[in-house]
Amino acid sequence: MFLPIRDYPNPPGVPIVNYALIAINVIVFLVIAVPLGMEIPEEGTRYLDEYRRLLGEGGSGFTITSYDLFVYEYGYRPAAGSPQTILTSMFLHGGFMHLAGNMLFLWIYGDNVEARLGKLGYLAAYLASGAAATLFFAVFDLDSDIPMVGASGAISGVLGFYFVFFPRNMVKVAILLFPIFMNVIDIKARFVLGFYLLIDNLLPVLLPSAESNVAHGAHIGGFIAGLVGAFLVGGRVVESGELEPSEGAVSARGPAPGRQRDMPLSMQSPEEQIRVFVHRGDFGSAAQVYFAAPEGTVDPSQGDALELGRWLAENEHPSAALTVFKRLLGRNPTGENAAWAHLGAGYVQVQFLDQPTAAYQHFLDAIDADPYGPAADRARQALEQMNP
């Protein structure tokens, strides 16, 4: 048995929404599933005869409980689905092990995704993934009257977001092959999540060996929804290190402008204006030109962008600095300047925005971009400080 225990690194603070979702699922199970699961419905109870017809001859000898009827009413049935049951089905579970497995995965992976998306964004992503998972599953059997319940689809969406946002996070996995082998090892999160998607869900769909009450299609649909959602909100997190890019960074700026020195500054391109202002040391004006242009329409030299980002960070404009570094990385994802940009972005995340998880990724990316350069050395120092 392979059992994920926890992941790292984790963001600071309390993941309020993630804990609230776990609490709601547990409370619903304890308040509704447990007592109704021990109650036998009386003859004439709503949905009783309909549920018996659904079971047919295969249900002979099967004890129907009040919770079975509750699930039949509030679980999602493709043949009689509604927006209400899409929502309510996410908070119902078929048993304790069903609940425990889902909540373990939500506890491990949800806090990082909440830190990345924010509280409201995370809640919206969770519910939207759950809805997408339910509909993805239902479309393959639109006439089915069998109710589907569980948070698995929504949680699979969370896993999809995690897969994109945190490519280098690690997961501690307990490997229990009693009595041959028992140990806890660290595995890259993407391998763990890939195993979950391919082995636990895709293969059972492609090579069904026996009838299963697991909604593998919903898991796949939720995971895909999370992947798509992550890319729509900005792709994976990229973050890293100490900010001094001008010392050792490869300058792509070139000499001070000369050919256009007789042309009025207002008539020059935004890139040339930024270059002039940076050479003058007038970073405030350079920032005004940079952010006045629509996103994607101005592309200053890498050296100018690095110096502008550094100045913004040092003068307490961390969000603007992070924007400059990320845009530079978007246009120039490799090379020594990329390492310095990752380093600068990470510095901003750690020193000003209290986002060590994001900074951790930037430090690793700085090392990957230029393994033997000075930026990588500083990134390694930063990582050592984060993991004493």
C-alpha positions in Angstrom: 0.0 0.0 0.0 1.2 3.5 -0.9 -0.1 6.2 1.4 0.7 9.9 1.1 1.3 11.4 4.6 2.2 15.0 3.9 3.9 17.4 1.5 6.5 20.1 1.7 7.2 22.9 1.6 4.0 24.4 3.0 2.9 28.0 3.0 2.7 30.0 6.3 -0.6 30.8 7.9 -3.8 28.9 8.5 -5.6 27.6 5.4 -9.0 28.6 6.7 -11.1 27.6 3.7 -9.4 24.2 3.4 -10.0 23.5 7.1 -13.6 24.7 6.8 -14.2 22.3 3.8 -12.8 19.4 5.8 -14.9 20.3 8.8 -18.1 20.5 6.8 -17.5 17.1 5.2 -16.8 15.5 8.6 -19.8 17.2 10.3 -22.2 16.2 7.5 -21.0 12.6 7.9 -21.3 12.6 11.7 -24.6 14.4 11.8 -26.4 12.9 8.8 -24.6 9.7 7.6 -24.0 8.0 10.9 -27.4 8.3 12.5 -29.4 7.8 9.3 -27.2 4.8 8.5 -28.5 3.1 11.6 -32.1 3.9 10.9 -34.5 1.6 8.9 -37.1 3.6 7.0 -40.8 2.8 7.5 -43.0 1.6 4.7 -44.3 4.5 2.6 -41.2 6.6 3.2 -40.5 8.8 0.2 -38.2 7.2 -2.4 -38.4 3.8 -0.7 -40.3 2.0 -3.5 -38.3 3.9 -6.2 -35.0 2.8 -4.5 -36.2 -0.8 -4.3 -36.9 -0.7 -8.1 -33.5 0.7 -8.7 -31.9 -2.2 -6.7 -34.0 -4.8 -8.5 -33.4 -8.5 -7.9 -29.8 -7.7 -7.0 -31.0 -5.9 -3.9 -32.7 -8.9 -2.4 -31.4 -9.3 1.1 -29.9 -5.8 1.1 -30.9 -3.7 4.1 -32.0 -0.3 3.0 -31.3 2.5 5.5 -32.6 6.0 5.8 -29.2 7.2 4.7 -29.5 5.3 1.4 -32.7 7.2 0.7 -31.1 10.5 1.7 -28.2 9.8 -0.7 -30.7 8.9 -3.4 -32.4 12.2 -2.9 -29.4 14.5 -2.5 -26.7 12.6 -4.5 -26.3 13.4 -8.1 -28.3 11.2 -10.5 -27.6 11.9 -14.2 -31.2 11.0 -15.1 -32.6 13.5 -12.6 -29.7 15.8 -11.9 -30.0 19.4 -10.8 -27.7 22.3 -9.7 -28.7 21.6 -6.1 -27.7 18.0 -6.2 -24.4 18.8 -7.9 -23.6 20.8 -4.8 -25.0 18.6 -2.1 -23.4 15.4 -3.6 -20.0 16.9 -3.0 -20.5 16.8 0.8 -21.9 13.2 1.1 -19.8 10.1 1.5 -20.5 6.4 1.2 -18.7 5.4 4.4 -15.9 6.2 6.8 -13.1 5.0 4.6 -14.5 7.0 1.7 -14.5 10.1 3.8 -11.1 9.5 5.4 -9.3 9.0 2.1 -10.8 12.1 0.6 -10.0 14.3 3.6 -6.5 13.0 3.8 -5.8 14.2 0.2 -7.6 17.5 0.9 -5.5 18.1 4.0 -2.2 17.3 2.3 -2.7 19.3 -0.9 -5.3 21.9 -0.3 -3.3 24.4 1.8 -0.8 25.1 -0.9 -3.5 25.6 -3.5 -5.4 27.9 -1.2 -2.3 30.0 -0.6 -1.8 30.3 -4.3 -5.4 31.2 -5.3 -6.5 33.0 -2.2 -9.5 32.1 0.0 -12.3 33.0 -2.3 -10.4 31.8 -5.4 -9.7 28.5 -3.8 -13.4 28.0 -2.7 -14.5 28.9 -6.3 -12.0 26.5 -7.8 -13.0 23.7 -5.4 -16.7 24.0 -6.2 -16.2 24.5 -9.9 -13.9 21.4 -10.1 -16.5 19.4 -8.2 -19.2 20.5 -10.6 -17.0 19.8 -13.7 -16.1 16.3 -12.3 -19.8 15.4 -11.7 -20.9 16.5 -15.2 -17.9 14.8 -16.8 -18.9 11.6 -15.2 -22.6 12.0 -15.9 -22.1 12.6 -19.6 -21.1 9.0 -20.2 -24.3 7.6 -18.6 -27.0 10.2 -18.9 -29.8 7.8 -18.2 -28.3 6.5 -15.0 -30.4 6.7 -11.8 -27.6 5.6 -9.5 -26.6 8.5 -7.2 -23.0 9.7 -7.2 -21.6 11.2 -4.0 -18.3 12.3 -2.5 -15.8 15.1 -2.5 -13.4 13.1 -4.8 -14.2 15.1 -7.9 -13.6 18.5 -6.2 -10.4 17.2 -4.5 -9.2 15.8 -7.9 -9.5 19.4 -9.2 -7.4 20.6 -6.3 -4.8 18.0 -7.2 -4.8 19.3 -10.8 -4.1 22.8 -9.6 -1.3 21.5 -7.4 0.2 19.5 -10.3 0.7 22.7 -12.3 1.5 25.2 -9.5 4.0 23.1 -7.5 6.1 21.0 -9.8 9.0 20.5 -7.4 7.2 20.0 -4.1 7.8 16.7 -2.4 5.4 14.2 -0.8 6.2 11.9 2.1 4.8 8.5 1.2 4.4 5.5 3.5 5.1 2.3 1.6 3.5 -0.6 3.5 4.2 -4.0 2.0 3.9 -5.9 5.3 6.0 -7.8 6.3 8.5 -7.4 3.4 9.0 -3.6 3.4 7.7 -0.7 5.5 9.2 2.7 5.2 8.5 6.4 4.5 10.2 7.9 1.4 10.1 11.3 -0.3 8.7 11.4 -3.8 8.2 14.3 -6.1 4.6 15.5 -5.9 4.1 15.2 -9.7 5.0 11.5 -9.6 2.5 10.9 -6.8 -0.2 12.8 -8.5 0.6 11.2 -11.9 0.3 7.7 -10.2 -3.0 8.7 -8.8 -4.3 9.9 -12.2 -3.0 7.1 -14.4 -2.8 4.0 -12.2 -5.7 4.6 -9.8 -8.1 6.2 -12.3 -7.3 6.0 -16.0 -6.3 2.4 -16.1 -9.5 1.2 -14.3 -11.5 3.1 -16.9 -9.5 1.7 -19.9 -9.1 -1.8 -18.5 -12.1 -2.5 -16.3 -11.7 -5.8 -14.5 -14.7 -5.9 -12.3 -17.7 -3.7 -11.4 -16.6 -0.9 -9.2 -18.5 1.7 -7.1 -15.6 4.2 -7.6 -16.4 7.1 -9.9 -13.1 7.1 -11.8 -14.5 9.2 -14.5 -15.3 12.0 -12.0 -11.8 11.8 -10.7 -10.4 12.2 -14.2 -12.8 15.0 -15.0 -12.0 16.9 -11.8 -8.2 16.6 -12.4 -8.5 17.9 -15.9 -10.6 20.8 -14.7 -7.9 21.6 -12.2 -5.2 21.5 -14.8 -7.2 23.8 -17.1 -8.1 26.2 -14.3 -4.5 26.4 -13.2 -3.3 27.5 -16.6 -6.2 29.9 -17.0 -5.2 31.8 -13.8 -1.6 32.1 -14.7 0.3 28.8 -14.9 2.6 27.4 -12.4 4.3 29.3 -9.6 7.8 30.4 -10.3 9.9 31.9 -7.5 13.5 32.4 -6.1 16.3 34.2 -4.1 18.4 37.2 -3.0 18.0 40.4 -5.0 21.2 41.9 -6.4 20.9 41.2 -10.2 23.2 44.0 -11.3 26.2 42.4 -9.7 27.0 39.6 -12.1 23.9 39.7 -14.2 24.5 39.5 -18.0 23.6 43.0 -19.3 21.4 43.0 -22.3 20.9 46.7 -22.2 23.9 47.9 -24.2 25.3 51.4 -24.1 23.3 54.5 -23.4 21.1 55.6 -26.3 22.8 57.8 -28.8 21.2 57.6 -32.2 17.9 58.9 -30.9 19.3 61.5 -28.5 18.1 64.4 -30.7 14.5 62.9 -30.9 12.1 64.2 -28.2 11.8 61.6 -25.5 8.0 61.5 -25.8 8.4 60.4 -29.4 10.7 57.5 -28.7 9.4 53.9 -28.1 8.5 52.9 -24.5 11.6 50.6 -24.5 13.9 53.5 -25.4 12.2 55.7 -22.8 12.7 53.1 -20.2 16.4 52.7 -21.3 16.9 56.5 -21.0 15.3 56.7 -17.6 17.2 53.7 -16.2 20.5 55.2 -17.4 19.6 58.5 -15.7 18.7 56.6 -12.5 15.1 57.9 -12.8 13.5 54.6 -12.0 10.2 56.2 -11.0 9.7 57.6 -14.5 10.8 54.2 -16.0 8.2 52.5 -13.9 5.5 54.9 -15.1 6.3 54.2 -18.7 6.5 50.4 -18.1 3.2 50.1 -16.4 1.4 52.7 -18.5 1.7 50.5 -21.6 -0.8 47.6 -22.0 0.6 44.3 -20.8 2.6 42.5 -23.4 3.2 45.6 -25.6 6.5 46.8 -24.0 9.6 44.7 -23.9 12.6 46.5 -22.3 16.0 44.9 -22.4 16.7 42.3 -19.8 19.2 44.5 -18.1 16.8 47.4 -17.8 14.0 45.1 -16.6 16.3 43.6 -13.9 17.4 46.9 -12.6 13.9 48.3 -12.6 12.6 45.3 -10.7 15.4 45.6 -8.2 14.6 49.3 -7.6 10.9 48.6 -7.2 11.7 46.0 -4.6 14.1 48.2 -2.7 11.6 51.0 -2.6 8.8 49.0 -1.2 6.8 48.2 -4.4 7.0 44.4 -4.1 4.0 43.6 -6.2 5.2 45.8 -9.1 8.7 44.3 -8.8 7.3 40.8 -8.9 5.3 41.7 -12.0 8.5 43.0 -13.8 10.4 39.8 -12.9 7.6 37.5 -14.0 7.2 39.3 -17.3 10.9 39.1 -17.9 10.8 35.4 -17.3 7.8 35.0 -19.5 9.7 36.5 -22.4 13.2 35.0 -21.5 12.7 31.8 -19.6 16.3 30.6 -19.9 19.8 31.9 -19.5 21.8 33.7 -16.8 19.4 36.7 -16.7 16.5 34.2 -16.1 18.4 33.0 -13.0 18.7 36.5 -11.7 15.0 37.2 -12.4 14.0 34.1 -10.5 16.3 35.2 -7.7 14.7 38.6 -7.6 11.2 37.2 -7.7 12.0 34.9 -4.8 13.5 37.7 -2.8 10.3 39.7 -3.2 8.2 36.7 -2.2 10.2 36.0 1.0 11.0 39.5 2.2 7.8 41.4 1.4 4.9 39.1 0.4 5.4 36.3 3.0 5.1 33.6 0.4 8.0 31.1 1.1 6.4 28.3 -0.9 6.5 30.3 -4.0 10.0 31.5 -3.2 11.2 27.9 -2.8 10.2 27.2 -6.4 12.0 30.3 -7.7 15.2 29.4 -5.9 15.1 25.9 -7.5 14.4 27.5 -10.9 17.3 29.9 -10.5 19.6 26.9 -9.9 18.2 25.1 -13.0 18.6 28.2 -15.2 22.4 28.7 -14.4 23.6 25.9 -12.1 27.2 27.2 -11.7 26.6 30.9 -11.7 26.5 33.4 -8.8 22.7 33.5 -8.9 22.6 29.8 -8.3 25.0 30.1 -5.4 22.8 32.7 -3.7 19.7 30.6 -4.4 21.3 27.6 -2.7 22.1 29.8 0.3 18.5 30.9 0.5 17.3 27.4 0.3 19.6 26.4 3.2 18.1 29.3 5.3 14.6 28.1 4.5 15.4 24.5 5.4 17.9 24.7 8.3 
